Amino acid sequence: MKAEYINPFLEATLQLFRQTFGIEPIPGKAFLMEKSNTHRWDVSGVMVLTGPVIGVVVIRLTRYLTEKLLEKTGITCKDDEEREEVINGMIGELVNVIAGNASGKLTEYNIKVSVPFVVQGENHSVMWPERAPIVGIPFSTNYGPFLVNVSFIEPKKK
């Protein structure tokens, strides 16, 4: 995997947390992840990459961190149902901003980033590209961890 494809997403993620929430995420050591249906994350924002690479970039968060991010926005909700809707929309918008900022840096590579979507729930699943490694980049914050996963392949040219 080429760093020039991954770094725009990491930079956009750091920028978003700093500017929007005043949170300074601390990146950990990248690692290769196993494909598994069990994990600790409650919410995932997914961006699909197409073009000379095919793959996904996923931002995975705990419920506690999403609650803290919502708290930082100052938005209040009248009940749990509204809170769920607002959190889902907020995560969708965060991932949309990250995708937009990253895609601007990827245009020279002709990589397109899809409209992001959000999946949530205990052990929710993400479809990873076949035969592609999954790289995990952990981040820590004062409000708990989050993870950025990147998985893509460069199809062979015919």
Number of C-alpha atoms within 10 A of each C-alpha: 15 8 7 11 19 19 14 19 25 20 13 20 21 18 18 19 16 13 10 12 15 12 17 16 20 12 17 12 8 14 12 13 14 10 11 9 10 10 11 13 19 18 25 28 23 25 23 19 22 17 13 14 19 18 21 22 27 24 26 24 21 18 17 13 18 20 14 14 21 19 12 13 11 8 10 11 13 7 8 9 9 12 16 13 11 16 17 20 14 17 24 20 16 19 27 20 16 23 25 17 18 22 22 13 17 18 11 8 13 13 18 20 23 16 14 21 18 19 16 17 11 12 14 15 14 15 9 19 14 10 9 15 17 21 20 21 19 19 18 14 14 11 15 15 18 22 21 23 23 25 25 25 18 14 10 7 5 3
